Amino acid sequence: MGVLETKKVIQPPKRRRMTKARRQLQLILKAVVTVALVIALGSVVYVVGFAKYETIDLSELTKAELNGYNGHGTLKTTTEIVTGYETFFETVHVNILDSEKAVNGMLSNGDKIEIEYTYDKKVAKSLGLKIKAKDEYVNVKDLPDATVVSCDELFAGVDIAYEGIAPLVTISLVNNTSNEVLKTVEFKVKNQKEFYDNGDVVVVEAVFDNALMAANAYEIKPGANGFTKEFTISGCDRYLTDYTELPDDILQQMKEHGATLFGQNSGDANEFGLRIFSDAGLMYTTENTKYTFRFTGTRYISSYFANVEPEHIGEVGTHVNDVKVVYDTGVSQSDGQSVTAEAVVIYRNILKKADGTIVVNFDEGEIISVSRRDSQIKELVRGTEDDQYSSTKLEQD
């Protein structure tokens, strides 16, 4: 018969009953641990996420400046650059929004202008920058009222200075205004010529800096032809260019004075005598190595008025007008031989003063030709080979 063995059964331990006080203690401990973890985590986030960033407020660094005057104001912005962040500020743009007036410089007191900031966020982040860039508004105020200057007032201080004698007058412009702002205006002659005559119309243009005028609160109003004004050249002495302006009494004075240039002691006789005697095939004599040519009598023949053609005025080697007086004369020497010839006396640049007086410089009258050949004299006084001048015979046969 076998033996019955009995196994010992181990029973699980009995749980202790949780009291209310014990449960509250556990809840308090859990809450304390949770709060500690939150605080620790927040500190880590601050250190990792925010502590390394620097805040830049673009509105505090940007200055808006108003210039000009009421109705023509301008707005300009400048932004201060923070040292060390130049790369970021190269991406910053300050935009003036919704204001055609601001763009065109037409701001008035009472206008409200919106300003927007844009920048590269990636560049800001790479540099550890926190950017404040809230849109803002600029209220336009305190712009002064303009000093309005009419076109006539603008040109009131302009004078034209003349030099020379018409039609060879040169001009220059002088700004005589005492106004410090208007002194900055430059006046120019449009399509300027080298020379001017009485009656010529000169168009003068005013050139000025609009920004400078606006900065000084000046508004210059254009005239019918913009910022220009016409001036007429007048009151200048003038060389004769019309033979009908030469009075008969002045011509008579030239005839009489010209005859006196053939006096017995005229050095011109020796100058022309050699040529005349050589052309006539005659021998000439000397006394004590000096020539003895003399003019012997004169008789008036005719006179001619020459004036330069308009397209040749002012050219080198030309003069404006002249009167050539022609005479018969004799040329002789001490041995009694003589030759009959024709001679020409010239008076250049006969002047008509502004008061109408005709002026001839008799001291500059001179004999310019003596010849036995009538054809040479006619060619000279008629100017047949000189297209720079026109020639008119003053006394018709």
C-alpha positions in Angstrom: 0.0 0.0 0.0 1.4 3.1 -1.0 2.1 6.2 1.1 0.0 9.3 0.5 1.9 12.4 0.6 0.2 15.7 1.1 1.7 18.9 -0.8 1.9 22.1 1.0 -0.1 24.8 -0.7 1.4 28.3 -0.4 -1.3 30.9 -0.3 -0.7 34.5 -1.7 -0.2 37.2 0.9 -3.3 39.3 1.8 -3.3 42.9 0.5 -3.2 45.7 3.0 -6.2 47.9 2.8 -5.4 51.5 1.3 -6.5 54.2 3.7 -7.8 57.6 2.5 -4.9 59.4 4.1 -2.4 57.2 2.3 -4.0 57.8 -1.1 -3.9 61.6 -0.7 -0.2 61.5 0.2 0.6 59.6 -3.0 -1.3 62.2 -5.1 0.6 65.0 -3.6 3.9 63.3 -4.3 3.0 62.8 -7.9 2.0 66.5 -8.4 5.3 67.7 -6.9 7.3 65.5 -9.2 5.3 66.7 -12.3 5.8 70.4 -11.5 9.5 69.8 -11.0 9.7 68.1 -14.4 7.8 71.0 -16.1 10.1 73.6 -14.6 13.2 71.7 -15.6 11.9 71.2 -19.1 11.0 74.9 -19.4 14.5 75.9 -18.4 16.0 73.6 -21.0 13.6 75.0 -23.8 14.5 78.6 -22.8 18.2 78.0 -22.8 18.1 76.0 -26.1 15.4 78.0 -27.9 15.5 81.7 -26.7 18.6 82.5 -24.7 20.8 82.6 -27.8 18.5 85.0 -29.8 18.9 88.8 -29.9 15.8 90.9 -30.6 16.0 93.7 -33.2 13.1 96.1 -33.6 13.2 97.6 -37.1 10.7 100.3 -36.3 13.0 101.6 -33.5 16.0 101.6 -35.9 14.1 103.3 -38.8 13.8 107.1 -39.0 11.2 108.7 -41.3 12.1 112.2 -42.6 9.7 114.6 -44.2 11.0 117.3 -46.6 9.5 119.8 -49.0 6.4 121.9 -48.5 2.7 121.4 -48.1 1.4 119.8 -51.2 4.8 118.8 -52.5 6.2 116.9 -49.5 8.6 114.0 -49.7 9.1 111.1 -47.3 12.5 109.5 -46.9 13.4 106.6 -44.5 16.8 105.6 -43.2 17.5 102.5 -41.1 20.4 102.3 -38.6 22.5 99.1 -39.0 23.4 97.1 -35.9 27.1 96.3 -35.9 27.8 92.6 -36.5 24.6 92.0 -38.4 25.4 93.8 -41.7 24.5 90.7 -43.7 21.0 90.7 -42.3 20.5 94.5 -42.9 21.4 94.0 -46.5 18.1 92.1 -46.8 16.0 94.7 -45.1 13.6 96.9 -47.2 11.4 99.6 -45.9 8.5 100.0 -48.2 6.2 103.0 -48.4 2.7 101.6 -49.2 -0.4 102.9 -50.8 0.9 106.4 -51.5 1.3 107.6 -55.0 1.7 111.1 -53.4 4.7 109.9 -51.4 6.4 108.4 -54.5 5.8 111.5 -56.6 6.6 114.0 -53.9 3.1 115.3 -53.5 2.5 114.9 -49.8 0.3 117.3 -47.9 -0.3 117.9 -44.2 -2.9 115.4 -42.9 -1.8 112.5 -45.1 -1.2 109.2 -43.4 1.5 106.9 -44.9 1.9 103.2 -44.2 5.3 101.7 -43.9 6.1 98.0 -44.3 9.2 96.1 -43.4 10.5 93.1 -45.3 13.6 91.0 -44.6 15.1 87.6 -45.2 13.9 85.3 -42.4 16.4 82.6 -43.1 19.3 85.0 -42.8 17.8 86.4 -39.5 17.5 82.8 -38.1 21.0 81.9 -39.2 22.3 84.9 -37.2 20.2 84.1 -34.1 18.0 87.2 -34.5 14.5 87.7 -33.4 13.0 90.4 -35.5 10.1 92.8 -34.7 8.8 94.4 -37.9 5.3 95.5 -37.4 3.8 97.8 -40.0 3.4 101.4 -38.9 2.0 104.7 -40.0 3.6 108.2 -40.5 1.3 111.2 -40.0 2.3 114.0 -42.3 2.3 117.3 -40.5 4.2 120.6 -40.0 5.2 120.9 -43.7 5.6 124.7 -44.4 3.6 126.5 -47.1 5.6 127.2 -50.2 7.0 130.5 -51.5 5.5 130.7 -55.0 7.7 132.3 -57.7 6.3 133.1 -61.1 8.3 132.7 -64.3 8.5 136.5 -64.6 9.7 136.9 -61.1 12.3 134.1 -61.7 13.8 136.1 -64.6 13.5 139.5 -63.0 17.1 139.4 -61.9 18.5 138.3 -65.2 20.5 140.7 -67.3 22.1 140.2 -70.7 25.6 141.7 -71.0 26.7 142.7 -74.5 30.3 142.9 -75.9 31.3 144.0 -79.4 29.6 145.8 -82.2 26.6 144.4 -84.0 26.4 142.2 -86.0 29.4 140.9 -84.1 27.9 141.1 -80.6 28.6 138.4 -78.1 26.4 137.9 -75.0 26.6 136.6 -71.5 24.0 136.2 -68.8 24.1 137.6 -65.3 21.9 136.5 -62.4 21.6 139.7 -60.3 19.0 138.4 -57.8 19.6 139.1 -54.2 17.5 136.0 -53.2 19.9 133.3 -51.9 17.7 130.4 -53.1 17.2 131.9 -56.6 20.9 132.6 -56.9 21.3 128.8 -57.4 19.3 129.0 -60.6 21.4 128.7 -63.7 20.4 130.6 -66.9 21.4 129.3 -70.3 20.9 130.6 -73.9 19.2 128.0 -76.0 20.7 127.4 -79.4 23.4 129.9 -78.7 25.2 131.6 -81.7 28.7 133.0 -81.8 27.5 136.5 -82.8 24.3 138.5 -82.5 22.8 141.5 -84.2 20.2 144.2 -83.0 16.8 142.7 -83.3 17.9 139.1 -82.7 15.6 137.2 -80.3 17.4 135.2 -77.6 15.6 132.4 -75.8 16.9 132.0 -72.2 16.2 128.9 -70.2 16.2 128.6 -66.3 17.8 125.4 -65.0 17.3 124.6 -61.3 17.4 121.7 -58.8 13.8 120.7 -58.0 14.9 118.9 -54.8 16.8 122.0 -53.6 13.8 124.2 -54.3 11.5 121.8 -52.5 13.9 121.6 -49.5 13.7 125.4 -49.3 9.9 125.4 -49.7 10.1 127.2 -53.0 7.6 126.4 -55.9 8.5 127.9 -59.3 5.6 128.2 -61.6 6.3 127.7 -65.4 5.2 130.3 -67.9 3.5 129.7 -71.2 6.7 128.3 -72.6 7.9 126.5 -69.6 10.9 127.9 -67.7 12.1 130.1 -70.6 11.9 133.8 -71.5 12.7 135.7 -74.7 15.0 138.7 -74.8 15.6 140.9 -77.8 19.0 142.3 -78.6 18.8 146.1 -78.8 20.7 149.3 -78.1 24.0 148.1 -79.5 26.3 150.1 -81.7 26.3 148.6 -85.2 28.4 148.4 -88.3 26.6 149.6 -91.5 25.5 146.7 -93.6 23.2 148.8 -95.9 24.7 151.4 -98.2 21.5 153.5 -98.0 22.4 154.2 -94.4 25.5 156.1 -95.4 24.7 159.9 -95.5 25.9 162.0 -98.5 27.8 164.4 -96.2 29.8 161.5 -94.6 30.7 160.2 -98.1 31.8 163.7 -99.1 34.1 163.9 -96.0 35.7 160.6 -97.1 36.3 161.9 -100.6 38.0 165.1 -99.3 40.0 163.3 -96.7 41.1 160.6 -99.2 42.6 163.2 -101.5 44.9 164.5 -98.6 46.6 161.1 -98.4 48.3 161.8 -101.7 50.4 164.8 -100.3 53.9 165.6 -101.5 55.4 163.9 -98.4 53.4 160.7 -98.7 55.6 157.6 -98.1 53.0 155.6 -100.2 54.4 157.3 -103.3 57.7 155.5 -103.0 56.0 152.2 -102.1 53.8 152.2 -105.2 56.1 154.2 -107.5 58.6 151.4 -108.0 55.7 149.1 -109.1 54.2 151.7 -111.4 57.5 152.6 -113.1 58.5 149.0 -113.5 55.1 148.2 -115.0 55.5 151.1 -117.4 59.1 150.0 -118.3 60.6 153.3 -117.1 63.9 153.7 -115.2 63.8 155.2 -111.8 66.3 157.4 -110.1 67.5 158.0 -106.6 69.0 160.9 -104.7 71.4 160.0 -101.9 70.1 156.4 -102.2 66.5 157.4 -101.7 63.7 157.2 -104.1 62.1 160.5 -105.2 58.6 159.4 -106.2 55.8 161.8 -105.7 52.0 161.9 -106.2 51.1 164.8 -108.5 47.5 165.8 -108.1 44.3 163.7 -107.6 40.8 163.7 -109.2 37.9 161.9 -107.7 36.4 159.2 -109.9 33.9 157.0 -107.9 33.2 155.2 -104.7 32.0 151.8 -103.7 30.4 150.3 -100.5 31.2 146.7 -99.6 29.6 144.7 -96.8 30.3 141.2 -95.7 27.8 138.5 -96.6 25.8 137.2 -93.6 27.3 133.7 -93.7 30.8 135.1 -93.5 30.3 137.5 -90.5 33.0 137.0 -88.0 35.4 135.0 -90.1 39.1 135.5 -89.6 40.5 138.0 -92.1 37.2 139.7 -92.9 35.7 143.0 -91.8 32.1 144.0 -91.8 32.1 146.9 -94.3 34.2 149.4 -96.1 34.0 152.3 -98.5 36.6 152.4 -101.3 37.2 155.8 -103.0 38.8 155.8 -106.4 41.0 158.7 -107.7 43.0 159.6 -110.8 46.6 160.5 -109.8 50.0 161.0 -111.3 53.2 159.4 -110.0 56.5 161.3 -110.9 60.1 161.3 -109.8 62.8 164.0 -109.6 64.0 163.6 -113.2 60.6 164.8 -114.4 59.3 161.5 -115.7 55.7 160.7 -114.6 53.0 158.1 -115.0 49.2 158.5 -114.8 47.5 155.9 -112.6 44.4 155.1 -110.6 44.4 154.8 -106.8 42.1 153.4 -104.2 41.6 154.7 -100.6 39.7 152.5 -98.1 37.8 153.3 -94.9 36.8 150.2 -93.0 34.1 149.4 -90.5 31.9 152.5 -90.7 29.9 152.6 -87.5 26.3 153.6 -86.7 26.0 154.4 -83.0 23.0 153.5 -81.0 21.9 157.1 -81.1 22.0 157.1 -84.9 25.3 158.9 -85.3 27.6 157.7 -88.2 31.2 157.4 -87.3 34.2 157.0 -89.7 37.7 156.4 -88.3 39.5 158.8 -90.7 42.9 158.0 -89.0 42.7 154.5 -90.4 42.0 155.5 -94.0 44.8 154.3 -96.3 45.8 153.9 -99.9 45.6 150.2 -100.7 46.3 150.2 -104.5 47.8 152.3 -107.2 47.8 150.8 -110.7 48.1 151.8 -114.4 45.6 149.1 -115.2 42.0 150.1 -114.9 40.9 146.5 -114.9 42.8 145.8 -111.7 41.2 148.8 -110.0 37.7 147.7 -111.1 38.3 144.2 -109.9 39.4 145.5 -106.5 36.5 147.9 -105.9 33.8 145.6 -107.3 35.0 142.5 -105.4 34.5 140.3 -108.5 36.8 137.6 -107.0 35.7 137.8 -103.4 32.5 136.1 -102.6 32.7 137.1 -98.9 31.4 140.6 -99.7 28.8 142.2 -101.9 29.8 145.6 -103.5 27.6 148.5 -104.6 28.6 151.6 -106.5 27.4 154.6 -104.5 27.1 157.1 -107.3 25.6 155.8 -110.5 26.7 157.3 -113.8 
